[in-house]
Amino acid sequence: MDQDEDWDSPVNIQYQPQQQYRKPMTSNPDDLLMDIDSRFAGMVIGKGGAVIKGLKKESGAFISVLDSDTYGLKTVKISGNPKAKEHAQKLINEIIDANDPDKIKQKLMEESQQTAPVQSNFDWDELMKEEAENLKIRLAAMPPIIKDFYKEHPEVTMMTDQEVEDFRMSKNNIMIKYIEENNVRPIPKPVLKFSHAFQDYPEILEEIQKQKFETPSPVQCQTWPVIMSGHDLIAIAQTGTGKTLAFLLPAFIHIDFQPTPRSERKGPSILVLAPTRELVLQIESEVKKYSYKGIKAMSIYGGASSGKQKEVLRKGVEIVIATPGRLNDFVGSGAIDLSDVTFLILDEADRMLDLGFEPQIRVSLLRVRPDRQTIMTSATWPPGVKRLAKSYTTNPIQVMVGSLDLTTVNTVKQDILIMDEEEKELWLDDFLKSCSPDDKIIIFVNRKVTVDQLSSDLCMKGYIVESIHGGREQSDREMALESLRNGEVNILIATDVASRGIDINDITVVINYDFTKDIEEYVHRVGRTGRAGKTGLAITLMTRRDWGKAKDLVEVMEKSGQEVPPELQEMASRYEAKKERDRAEGGDRPFRGGRGGGRGFSRGDGGFSGNRRNNY
């Protein structure tokens, strides 16, 4: 995976009137050169070059980002005819303006200096108020949006504050609040059953009955009243908790009851952004389970024919589910019009940030009207997600189900085996021989080459397996997942491209053949089993190289009520002690742990036996 800039890094750049971040100049008659602050270079380029590719398509100019002679700056070189160069420059300026927190103040300062004498005590609050008024004027020219479709059911109204609190506690400790603490608007009470939320929408209730759902999930109980009352929402909950349906059913109602008729809208009404192709396809599949008033949905993602996707768009759809990279390409080329999007969902926002998609998200959302309703879901609440929420939501309500701490579900039994790397293959063969034909197993590894090697080895031993990783064609990946769903195969080998986005409720075993790169991915891998109220088993194979992650793993297992093996506890203690010794001996020098028989723990000093195997 390409390395992206760390968008969470704090930037403290003071505005200096004499310095221009973007100074257009020409070194020869054919080229336009723009100096930009280096922190914006990644946003102009985008992950895998997706943004700059879209800029080239939209403007018709050739664009490249070069090193500058000035520290802290990059030079954007633009070639082409004058009109194309001018258009490209304008697009790049829009990207920078949309991402520079100092730009509004800078612009307002310049405007005020043209109309008023210089003052030593500038009234920034008044200027920001002016900008807000300008925004209101622009919005007034747009067709109106209706967001509030909720009427509280009498049974919900009759609930006392104590009954509401007790119900939230019983539903996995639902916690709800406004992000802005000074907001005094009442927070909607939760619903206890489907009819409480959709009493005025019988066709929605009919669709729910077709799916044979019995009761709403905890996240649905609280988010439906919030969304249908017109609030922006931030939903923090682990995967597999019903978040997709939580935003999907209100989206149907939102589409159907807008003042602008569906036939007069220039593009989709609902935009869902998700981090991976698999999750995009999963959401599309979920939408297509419901036949509400002919609403059509489509997915947009890389690795599939863009021509076919554009053809479906031209025929008209109400819901678009997209990965940020492919959507950015379509926006840049004019293949999709987002001006009629009134309901935006950023699904698994933490994962999108992890994958470096923030630049594409920001560029694409410039085309979405700012007064839309915004729903953001995330499994965690890190600083990057908080920043995204502040940028794209208005007075949001946060609904959190469970704890903000990383925990795995208690329906999954977690076993940790510590062994040498060369012992893994033999252990896996022994384990697979003991499995039932009814078991469905996902084996996670960290590298594409390991997927291919392990798949080949298991096939040679007579196992029927499928595999997915980022290097396979999208059609092959979809076929592999479908084969696992329908039981044609019962073993899938995958990289973390599949740790989120697999919606298969009967996975019985997850095997972490390689330990995850971070503890967050461990939680998401383990979450592929034990879904929909069923139990599951997660087995993790750890080697000495993984001892730096032992402490985090111990914490996750303890919070989930799992039995922590003594060997893992000892591994964590030894690593922490080693770090302390290295600090005392060498100050802040980098610490490298546990490779080979070097300075990590070893078998000869009362370490860990690689022969520990449980019987399953």
N, C-alpha and C positions, 0 to 999 in steps of 0.2 A: 504494500500500500504506500502511496506517495506520502511523504512527510508534509504536513501542513503547518502553517504558522500557529502558534499558541494564542488563540483569540482571547483566552482568559487572562493573559498577561496584562498587568496594569500599565497604562501609558500615561505619562505625565508630561505633556508637551504644552508649554505656555504659549499663548498667542503673541506673536511678535509682528507688528504692522510692517516692518521693513522686510520680512521674509515672506516670499510667495511660495506656497507649496506646489503650485502648478503654474509654471511660467512657460507659456508657449513660445517657441522660437524655431527658427529654421536654420539648419546648417547648410542646406542647399535648396534649390527651388523645388525639389521633389519631395522632401521629407518635412514632416511637422514633428518637433520634439517637445514633449511635455515633461517637466520635472515634477514628480509626485513624492510625497512622503513615503518612505519605504514600508511603513506599516500598512499602506493601502495596496501594495504591489500584489500580495496574495489574493486580495479581493478582486483585482482586475484580471488576474490570471485564472483563479478558480481551481477547484480540485480537478487534477488531471487536465487542466487547460480548458475546462468546460465554459467558463465565463468569457475568456478572450476569444474562444471559438465562436460563441454567440455574438460577440461584438463585431467580429469580422463579417459574419453572415448578414447582420442587420445593416451595417454601414457600407459594406462593399470595399472597405479599406484593408490594407495589410497592417497588422499591429504586432509589435514585439516589445517586451520589457527588458531593458538593458541596465547594467550597472552605471551609476553616475560618478562623476569625479568628486561630487560633494557628499560628505559623510551624512548618512541619514536620509538620502534621497535615492530614487530610482528614476530612470529616464524611459518614457514611453515613446517609441518611434512609430510614426503613422505615415504610411505611404499610400498613394492612390490619387485619384482626381480630386480637385479642390472640394467638391461637394461631399465626397465620401470622407475625406479627412475631417471636414468640419463636423459631419454627423458623428464620426467616431469620437472626436474630442468632446462633443456634447454628452455622449453616452458615458464616457469615462468620468466626466465631471459629475454626472448624476450619481454614479456609484460612490464617488468620494464624498459628495455632499450628504448622501444618505447615511454615511457611516462615520462622519466626523462630528463628534459632540460639540466641538467649538465653532462649527460653521454657522449655525444659526446666530450665535452671539456676534460672530465676526461680521456676518451680513448686516445685522441690525445696527452694529456700530458704524459701518460704512454708510448706511442709509441715513442714520441720524446725524453724522458729521456733515452730510450734504445739505441738511435742512435746518440745523441748529448749531449754535456756537459750542465750542468745546467746553465741557463741564468736568470738573474734577470728580464730582460724585454722581456718576451715571446711574439713572434709574432703570436697572435691568428688568425689574419686575414689570414695569410699565411697558417696556419694549416687548417682553415675552407675551404680555396680555394682548398687545397689538397683533403679534404673530398668530395668536389663537383666534382673534377676530377675523383675520385674513383667511384662516382655515375654514371658519364657519361660512364665509362668503362663498368659497369654492364648493363646499359641500351643499350649499343651498341650491346650486345649479344642477345637482344630481337628482335623479328620481329617489323618492323616499324609500326607507327600509322599515319593515315591521319586524321586531324581534320578540315581543312579548305575546306568547300564545298560551299562557298558563292560567288556569283558574283552580285555586286550591280546593280540593275535595273536602266536604263537610267533616268527614271522619279525621282528616289530617288537621283541620282547623281546631277540632275539639281536643287535640293532644295537648297536655300541659307541658310546660318547660321541662319538668322532671321526667315525664314520659318520653319526650324527645331525646333528652340526654341519655336515658337508660337504653332506648332503642339504638342510638348511635354506638354506645358502648358494646351492645350485644352484637352489632354488625362489624366485628373486627376493629372496634375502636375508631369509628369515623370521626375525624377532626375537621372542622370547617371554620374559616375566618376570611375576612377581607385582608388582602395584602397591605392596603393602606389602612393603618390603624384608626385614623380619624373618620372613617366612613361610618355613618350612622344608619344607613338604610337597613331594614330588617333582612335577616338571612332566611331564605325559604326553609321550611321544615322538610324532613325527608318523607318520601312516600313509602307505604308498607306493601303495596301490591300494584300490579300493572294498571288496574282501573283507576287508581288514585292519580296517576300521571296522565292517562290518556282517555279520561272519561268522555271528553268532547270529540274524540277521534276514533270512532268505531272501526274504521278500516285498518288503523294501526293495531288495535286490539285483535282484530281477525288475523293479521299477519303473525302476531305474537303467538296466538293459539295454534296456528299451523306448525310452529316450531316446537310446540309442546313444552314450553318453559313453564315452570311452576311458580317461582317467585323471583323478583329482581335480585341481582347481586348487590352487595353492599355499595359499590361505587355507583351503580345505577340508581339505587334508592335516593341518594343525595344529589347526584348530578342532574337528573332529569328535571326536577323543579328549578334548579339554578339556571340551566341552559334555556329552558322554555320560558323562564321569566325575563330573558333577554340579557342576562349577565355574561360577561366574559368569564371564562373558567380556566383554572389550572388544576388538573387532576393528577395527583401523585399516588400511584398504585403500582404494584408489581404486575408483570405480564400474566395473562390468563385470568384476569379478574373481571372481564366483561366491559372493558373500556370502549371497544369498537362499537358495540350496540348502544353504549351510553351516549355517544355523539351522533350515531347514525339515525336513530328514530326521530329525535328532534330535527335533524337535518331534512328529513322527508317533509315534515310539517312546515319548516321554514321555506322550502322551495315552493310549496303548493300555495302558500297564502301571501306571497309578496304582491304589492300593487301592480308592478310591471308584469304583464302576462308572459308566460314562458316562451311563447312564440316570438316575442319582441326582444328577447335578451340576446345579446351578440355572442355570448359565450357561456361557460358553465356558471352555475349559481353557487356551487359548493366546491371548494378546493381542499383536498387532503394531501398533505406532504408527509412522507414516511421515509425512513433512512435506507431501506433495502428493497430490492426487487421482490423478494419473497414476501415481505410484509405488505407491499403494494398489492400484490396478487391475492394475498389472504384477505385484505380489506375488500377488494373488488368481488371476491367470491362471496363474502358476507353480504354485501349489498345485493347481489343477484339472488340471494335466497328470498328476498322480499319483492313482491310485485305491487308496489304502491303507485297507483295512478299513472302507470307508464313511464315512471322516472327511469332514465337510462344513465348508466355509469360506465366509465372506461378507465383503464390504467395506462400510464405513460412512464416508461422506464427504459434505460439503456439496455443494449443487448438484443433488442427486438427491432423489427422493421419500423423505422420512423415514418415511412411512406404510408403504411397501413394505419398507424396510429393517427396520422394527420387526416386520412380519409374518413375515419370514424368521427373525428372532431368536426369535420366539415358537415357531416350529416346532423350534428347537434346532439349534445349530451348535457345533462344537468349536473352530474357529479364527475369530477376528475380526481383520480388518485395518482400521485406522481412522486417519483424520486426527484430531489432538488436539481440534480445535474441535467437530466433530460428535460425537465420543465424549463430550466433556464435556457436550454438550446431552443426550445419551441417559442419561448417568449422573445428571444433575440431575433429569431427569423420571422416573427410575425405569424406563426402558425396557430397561435392561441391568443384569444382576447380575454383578459382577466378583469376587464372593467366592470362586469356585472357580477363578480364574486361578492356575495354578501355574507358568507358563512365560511370561515377559515379554520381548518384543523391542522395543528402541528403535532403529529403523532410520534411518540417516542423522541421527544425533543433532545433529551440527553444523548441519545445515540447519534442523532444527526450532527450534533456538535462534536462528538467524539470522532466522527468520520470526516470532519472538516467542511461541512456543508454550509456553514453560516454565510459565506459570501454569496453563494447562489440563492439562498433563501432571501437575503436582503435585496438583491437585484430584482428577483421575480416579484417580490411583494411591493415594489415601487408601483406596479401596475394595478394593484388591488386597492379599492377605495378604502380610505382610512377609517370610516365609520362602520365597517363590517363587524360582525360578531366573531370573536376569536376564541377557540378552544385549544388548549395546549395540554398534552398528556406527557407524563414522564415517570420513569420508575424511581428516579432520584431527584434531588433538589440541589445540585451543585451551583457555584457562582455563575457559570456560563448560562445555565437555564434561567436563573434569576434575572440575568441581564437581558436575555431574549424576551422573557415575560414582561419586563419593564418597557421594552421597545415596542412590543406588538400587542399588548393588551391594555384595556382601559378599565380602571377600577375593578380588577378581577377578584373573584372569590376563589380561594384555594380549598379544595377538598382533598384530604389525605386519608387513605385507608391503610390502617396498620401504622408501622413506625417509619420514620424517615431513615432509620438505620438500615443497612443492607441485611436482609434476612431472607432465608429460603422458606418455602412453605413446609408446614409440619406433616404434610402427606407424603413427603419424600424421605426415605431412609438414606442417609449419607454414610458411605464407608470410604475410608482412606487407607490405601495400601502404599507402603514405602518400599521401593525396590530399585535395583540398578536398571539402567536404560535397556541393557541387553536381555533382561528378564521379561520385559513387557510382552513380547510376541508370544512366548511360551505360555505366560499367564492367560493372555487373551484367548488362545486356542483352547486351553483347558476350560475356561469359563464358558465359551460359546458352545462347547460340547455338552455342557450341563444345562443349557437353556431349553425351555419348552418351545415347541413349534409355534405356540401362540404369542410368544414374546415379540415385541417390536423394540429394536435396539438402535440407538444413535451413538456412534463412536466419534468423539470430537478430537481433532488434532489441530496443530497450529500452522502447518505449512501445506501448501498445495501438493508438493512433491511427496509428502508423507501420505496424503490421501491416495494418490495414485499407486504408491508402492504397497500400502496396506491392502488396498482393494485387489491388486494383482495377487498378492500372497494369499489372501483369503479365498479368492476364486480358485487358485491352484489347489487349495485344500478342500474344495467342494462346496464352499459356502456360496449362497446366492446373495450378492450385495449390490447396492447402488451407491453412488458417491456424488457429492456436489462441492464445488469450490468456485472461486471467482474467475478461474480460467476456463470454465466450461461454458458452452453456449447456453443461453437462457432456456431454449426449448429443452435441452438435455436436463437442466436443473429442474424444470417443471415436471418433466417425465419421471425423474427420480423420486420426487416428493409424492407424485401421484401413485407410483408403484408401491411406496411404503404405506400410503393411505389405504389402498385397496387390498393390501396383503399379498401382492405379487412377490415382494421381497420383505424380509423382516429385519434386515441390517442396512443401515445407512451410515456411511462414513463422510464426515463433513468438517470443513473449517468453520470459523466463527461467523461466516456469512449466513449460517443457518441457526445460530444461537438465538436469534430473535426472528420472528416471522413464520415459524413453523406452527401451524394450527392443527395439530394431530392429537386428539385427546386420549388415544390409547397407547402412547409410548410407555413401555413398562420399565425400560432400563436406559440410563444415560451413562456412558463410560467416558471419562476424561482421560483419554490415552496420553495426551500431553496436558500438563497443567496450564491454566489460562494465563494470559499476559497480565491480567489484573483481577481483583476479587469481584468487580462488577460483572465481568463476563462469566465468572464461576456461577454467580447467582442466576444469570440468564440461561446458562447451559442446564443447570440443575432444574430450572423451571420448565424445561421441555417435557418433564414427566410429572406424575402426580397431579394431573389437571382434571378439571370437571368432577372433583370429588373423589377421584380414584387415587390409589396409592402407587408409588413408584420407588425405584431404587437408583441411586446415583453412586457410581464407584469412581474414585479418583486415584490415578496412579501417580505417585510423587517420587522424584529422585532427589539426590543431594543438591542438585542445581536449583531446586525449587524452595529451598529452606528459607529464603528471604520473604516468602509469601505465607509462611506457616502461621505467623501471629494473626494476620488478617483472617485466615481460614478458621483458626480456633475461635475468634470472636464471632464470626458468622454462624458457626456450628453451635456455639453456646447460646446465642440469641434465638436459635431455631429449636432449642431443646434437644439437640443431638448429643450422643455420647462421643466425647473427644478421645481418640486413642492416646495412651500415655506417650507413645513414640512421637506423635505430632506435637504434644505439649513440650516434650523434651527438645524437639527440633526447633520450636519457636524460641525456647529459653536459650538454647545454645547460640542461635543467630543473634539475639539481642545482646547476649554477653559478649559475643565476638565484636559487634559494633562498638560496644562500650570500650573494649580493650583497644580497638583500632583508633578510636577517638583520643584515648589517653596517650597512646604511643605516637600517633602521627598527625594529630590535629584534624584538619578537614579534608585530608586526602581521600580520593575516591576509594570506596570499599567494593571489592569483588568477592563474591561468596561462592563457595562450594562447587568448584569445577574440578573434576578428577580427584586426586588424592592430595591436593595442595593444602591451602590454609583453612579449608572448610572442615566440617566434622568428618570423621573417618570411622570405618568399621572397627579399627583396631583399638579405639579408646572407649569401648562400651557404647558404640553408636547403635545403628539401627539395622536389623536383619532384613535383607531383601527377600528372605524365604517365607515371610508371613503371607499366608493366603487364607482367606475365609472360605468356608463351604457355603455355597448358595443353592 
